Amino acid sequence: MAQKKKVRLSDIAEKLNISTVTVSKALADKEGVGDELRQQIKDIAERMGYQIKKTAATASRTSAAGTGNIGILIPSRFFSPNVSYYWHIFNTLSTELLSRGYYSIMELLTNEDEQAKKLPRMIQDNKVDGLIILGQTSDSFLEALNNEYQNFILFDFYSTKLPFDSISNDNYFCSYMMTDYVISQGHKKIRFVGNFGATTSISDRFMGFQKSMLENHLPCSAEDIINDRDENGTLIKIDLPPAKSMPTAFICNCDETAANLILLLEEKGYKVPQDISVTGFDNYLPQKKTPVELTTVYIKPEDSTKIAAELIISKITGQPYIKGRHLVSGSLVIRNSVNSIRG
């Protein structure tokens, strides 16, 4: 006997020629759907045999106190045309939350509001059940937020002073692996590109770089770091070292910086990787074209967003979870931007 096909939200939406979001809202008794259409959707769903799963998260969402929304707060300096990685992460995170019955509401945190320690508008207006902060924010802002609201987690960074729940990539070890790989290709004069202290991610990536350099008895100093952004975190044009002190390889803190560096080197007459090798981090360059395929670090976004969704939902629904800092590991993606100079 053939197994009965599972009814999906998209099947119901197709019957009525409407979006899956509208169907989901109607079945969850959320605002934004007219009473007549809501009842029509429910009738169709019942006839098709659609079953609504009852979970702790669903119970919280449909209660009088629950909104069914999770806020995603992103510092505006990380959400610009020059920094598209967070848009990618936001979309992946929203998809993960939707699969668990929650909608995402995004709000940008301006530098002024962060300095003033202003409570996000979506929290002031009680629009969300919990909050995910995507991108480095100051400890003073986090402390002020925690005094008013505790249902939040940190994503892609952590606080070195305050014990907030967080999800971040294993930047230290991944950068260590990348540096080890570059050294294995014969490189000894290597420089790190990225402002130390700008974010916990960049700092950890430099520390991983430094560990590998020191273990291989190669010179490494914080004074040798090449900055790629200003004090506000905006990417700037990189100042190359003088020709006489040019390294044979650069380890960049992210793919965006690596791509900018490669284009700059090409402008100055250097060939990558024939003259100078370059590596990145994130495996995400949707728009910028480079003359070579970039060797980088890949940490699957779905791995991080899955943990983030589980963590925030467990936190707001009172389910047990592991508190503290959660690390997600990755792997090297070897392409052709690193040249072997062994021998």
Helices and strands as residue ranges (DSSP letters): H 9-16, H 20-27, H 35-48, H 56-62, E 69-75, G 76-78, H 85-99, E 103-109, H 111-115, H 121-124, E 130-134, H 139-148, E 152-155, E 166-169, H 171-184, E 190-193, H 200-215, G 222-224, G 243-245, E 249-252, H 255-267, E 277-279, E 296-298, H 301-317, E 325-328, E 331-333
